[in-house]
Amino acid sequence: MANAKILEAKQTVVEEITDIAKNSASFILFDYRGLTAEETAELRRTLRDSGSNYKVWKNTLAKRALDSLNYNLDDCLNGPSAMAYSDDSVAPIKALSDFSKDHPALEIKGGIVDGEVTSLDKIKELSTLPSREGLLTMLASGLIGTVKDLSIALNMLSEEKEKSE
């Protein structure tokens, strides 16, 4: 009876991991060995502030869940692993990368971004992108500039038309 409950509990965890990996825009595995309790609490706050979540599961259960989704991250599931995930593709990557600059014990191993297993090089590249808010600000600034330019051009055109009449 006890074994059945343990198996059921493990299956519940596998289903949770499967659901999160399938429905998150990013699912990043990292090694947290060497972080103190205070640093781990700081990491949790940093991830939470970025809109990301953080969990530690047994590698065997994570492997089972990821295999069920045809994601091969076996190389990333060696040693203690934690998983950061979010609906934002870049948020946990940026948060982990920024945190690791001051805490070199944290090591990003790999992950899934937008439904694809992503190399460590690609994750490093994504960490340099501006945040979603930053991208929206850049887009809005570009649109405002374009609208101003269009307004100036229309005014000049209108003035030219008035002169010619």
C-alpha positions in Angstrom: 0.0 0.0 0.0 2.8 2.4 0.9 4.5 1.7 -2.5 1.3 2.5 -4.3 1.1 5.9 -2.6 4.7 6.6 -3.4 4.2 5.7 -7.0 1.1 7.9 -7.1 2.9 10.8 -5.6 5.7 10.5 -8.1 3.3 10.3 -11.0 1.6 13.5 -9.7 5.0 15.2 -9.7 5.8 13.9 -13.3 2.4 15.3 -14.5 3.1 18.7 -12.8 6.5 18.9 -14.5 5.1 17.8 -17.8 2.4 20.4 -17.6 4.8 23.2 -16.7 7.4 22.2 -19.4 4.6 22.0 -22.0 2.9 25.2 -21.2 5.7 27.5 -20.3 7.4 29.8 -22.8 10.7 28.9 -21.1 11.9 26.1 -18.9 15.5 26.6 -17.8 17.6 24.1 -15.9 20.4 25.3 -13.7 22.8 24.1 -11.0 22.4 25.9 -7.7 25.1 24.0 -5.7 27.3 26.4 -3.7 24.6 29.0 -3.1 24.0 29.8 0.6 20.5 29.8 2.1 20.5 33.7 1.8 21.6 33.6 -1.8 18.9 31.0 -2.6 16.3 33.2 -1.0 17.6 36.1 -3.1 17.5 34.0 -6.2 13.8 33.1 -5.5 13.0 36.8 -5.1 14.9 37.7 -8.3 13.0 35.1 -10.3 9.6 36.0 -8.7 10.3 39.7 -9.5 10.9 38.8 -13.2 7.6 36.9 -13.3 9.3 33.5 -13.2 8.9 30.5 -11.0 11.5 28.2 -9.5 11.3 24.6 -8.4 13.6 21.8 -7.5 12.5 18.3 -8.5 14.3 15.0 -8.6 16.2 14.6 -11.9 14.7 11.2 -12.5 11.1 12.6 -12.3 12.1 15.6 -14.5 13.7 13.2 -17.0 10.5 11.1 -17.1 8.4 14.2 -17.7 10.6 15.7 -20.4 11.0 12.4 -22.2 7.2 12.1 -22.4 7.3 15.4 -24.3 10.2 14.2 -26.5 12.6 16.8 -25.0 16.1 15.3 -24.6 17.8 17.3 -21.8 19.6 14.3 -20.3 22.9 16.2 -20.4 21.4 18.9 -18.2 20.0 16.5 -15.6 23.3 15.6 -14.0 23.8 16.6 -10.4 21.4 18.8 -8.5 19.1 20.7 -10.8 16.6 23.4 -10.3 14.1 24.6 -12.9 13.0 28.2 -13.6 10.0 28.7 -15.9 7.8 31.5 -17.1 5.3 32.5 -19.7 7.9 35.0 -20.9 10.6 33.4 -23.1 13.4 35.5 -21.8 12.5 36.5 -18.3 14.0 33.6 -16.4 17.0 33.5 -18.7 17.8 37.2 -18.0 17.1 36.8 -14.2 19.4 33.7 -14.0 22.1 35.3 -16.1 22.1 38.5 -14.2 22.1 36.7 -10.8 25.0 34.4 -11.9 27.2 37.5 -12.6 27.3 38.2 -8.8 26.9 34.5 -7.8 29.2 32.3 -10.0 28.1 29.2 -8.2 24.9 29.3 -10.2 25.3 27.6 -13.6 22.7 27.5 -16.3 22.7 24.1 -17.9 20.2 24.3 -20.7 16.4 24.3 -21.3 13.4 24.7 -23.5 12.5 28.0 -25.1 9.3 28.4 -27.1 8.8 24.7 -27.3 12.4 23.8 -28.5 15.4 22.4 -26.7 17.8 25.3 -26.7 21.6 25.2 -26.5 23.5 26.9 -23.9 24.9 29.3 -26.5 21.4 30.3 -27.6 20.4 30.8 -24.0 23.5 33.1 -23.5 22.4 35.0 -26.6 18.9 35.4 -25.4 20.2 36.7 -22.0 21.5 39.8 -23.8 18.1 40.7 -25.2 16.1 43.6 -23.6 13.2 42.6 -21.4 9.7 42.4 -22.8 9.0 45.8 -21.3 12.2 47.2 -22.8 11.3 45.8 -26.3 7.8 47.4 -26.0 9.3 50.7 -25.0 11.7 50.5 -28.0 8.8 49.7 -30.3 6.6 52.5 -28.9 9.5 55.0 -29.3 10.0 53.9 -32.8 6.3 54.3 -33.6 6.2 57.7 -32.0 9.2 58.8 -34.0 7.5 57.5 -37.2 4.3 59.3 -36.4 6.2 62.5 -35.8 8.1 62.1 -39.1 4.8 61.4 -40.9 3.1 64.4 -39.3 6.0 66.7 -40.3 5.9 65.3 -43.9 2.1 65.8 -44.1 2.5 69.4 -42.8 5.2 70.1 -45.4 3.0 68.6 -48.1 0.1 70.7 -47.0 2.1 73.9 -47.0 3.4 73.1 -50.5 -0.1 72.5 -51.7 -1.3 75.8 -50.3 1.6 77.6 -52.0 0.8 76.1 -55.3 -2.9 77.1 -55.2 
